[in-house]
Amino acid sequence: MATNNLIVGLDIGTTKIAAVVAELDGSGDVRIVGVGTSPSDGLKRGVVINLEKTVQSIKKAVEDAELMAGVEITAVYAGIAGDHIRSINSKGFIAVSRQDNEITKEDVERVIGAAKAVAIPMDREIIHVLPQEFIVDDQGGIKDPVGMSGMRLEAEVHIVTGAVTSAQNLYKCIRRAGLDVNDLVLEPLASSYAVLSPDEEELGVALLDIGGGTTDLAIIYENSIRHTAVVGLGGKNVTSDIAIGLRTSLDQAEEIKKKYGCAQEALLTEDEMLSVQGVGGRPAREVSRRELASIIEPRMEELFTLALREIRKTDYADLLTSGVVLTGGAASLYGAADLGETIFDLPVQVGVPKGFGGLMDSIKNPSYATGLGLIHYGLKHREKDKSLLRINKSNSFEKIFERMKRWFEDFF
């Protein structure tokens, strides 16, 4: 299998690291040919806190994916998320340069450059600049103005920034695992490619990617990202609550959450009993499933309430015709969508990744949304990023951030 026919997504999460390998065949079809996962021990709330542990976890996930696919992985599209992510909307305008008033690609580059000219602290780096729409002589709603005639060109963009040190540490871990980085991609942006339909993106939708350490929010309207934010709660908070409430270990609490967890106590018609192992050799005891749900529900309610608060800060709270889509590992929790409808007062559904063949059925799970979304992103940007498929090891870090700064290419 040729290396240049492979696209690899690497989801570096707080609870697990997942590597997903896709192969492009001669007819242009894409098949998932390998998947590898490993527990993530070196991250906290999306940020690297132990370099060596993170490197080992990445190696393990990638090696498992290589073994399944029968290939050698050399480069990946990696997701980036965490509390350090910040975003703003910005506007810019220019006069069209040509005498015949025809708008060129250079004009688009200049107007996005003008929109990007905002004060950003020295310790932050631009990850994406995502054009929302262009305005030509007061005519708005234009997605691609190249070739149109006009005297004044405006752009509205969404700028996503991250802490330079967090991006550097993430990049360093991937490189120490023996891999090159095609691009660092905002995780909710990647997840949106995997789970949202074109109609949802056009009519307005809030995507809630519930990870282990944090929950990423992306509001998409008229096929453009309008707002992104991070809520500092995730699935690990629920697990921790269960461990404390039931006086058991974190590993046992995670297992109980996955098998018996319910996000809304009212959904339980029968009061099933389950056995909970004690800590330090203490005897097991019987606990009702309702008691478990009474521990989970307040934390999930807090998470959704904080997300709702973020949504209401924007101008799009009343434009989410498609409602809310939940994805990420904790979205699989029984009753999560029902509780979400109660909090958001909107239609809520769990987003399942789609779009590929091969081993897709085995990972049709919200916890793989980011990994598969990174494959979608890689396909979309494949032609633009060919020059980065074989990065020179001596200056690859500089090339990655040069790629970040080529923001206008995210639109074309």
KADAKA-V636225 format. One record per run of one state. SS is the DSSP state (~ for helix, > for strand, _ for the rest). FROM is the first residue (numbers start at 1). TO is the last residue. If there is no record, write none. Layout:
{{SS/FROM/TO} {SS/FROM/TO}}
//
This chain:
{{_/1/2} {~/3/5} {>/6/12} {_/13/15} {>/16/24} {_/25/29} {>/30/39} {_/40/42} {>/43/44} {_/45/46} {>/47/48} {_/49/50} {~/51/69} {_/70/74} {>/75/80} {_/81/85} {>/86/95} {_/96/101} {>/102/102} {_/103/104} {~/105/116} {_/117/123} {>/124/136} {_/137/138} {>/139/142} {_/143/148} {>/149/149} {_/150/151} {>/152/163} {~/164/176} {_/177/179} {>/180/186} {~/187/195} {_/196/197} {~/198/203} {_/204/204} {>/205/210} {_/211/214} {>/215/221} {_/222/223} {>/224/231} {_/232/234} {~/235/246} {_/247/249} {~/250/260} {_/261/261} {>/262/262} {_/263/264} {~/265/267} {_/268/272} {>/273/276} {_/277/284} {>/285/288} {~/289/312} {_/313/323} {>/324/327} {_/328/328} {~/329/332} {_/333/333} {>/334/334} {_/335/335} {~/336/344} {_/345/347} {>/348/350} {_/351/356} {>/357/358} {~/359/363} {_/364/365} {~/366/380} {_/381/385} {~/386/388} {_/389/395} {~/396/405} {_/406/406} {~/407/410} {_/411/412}}
//
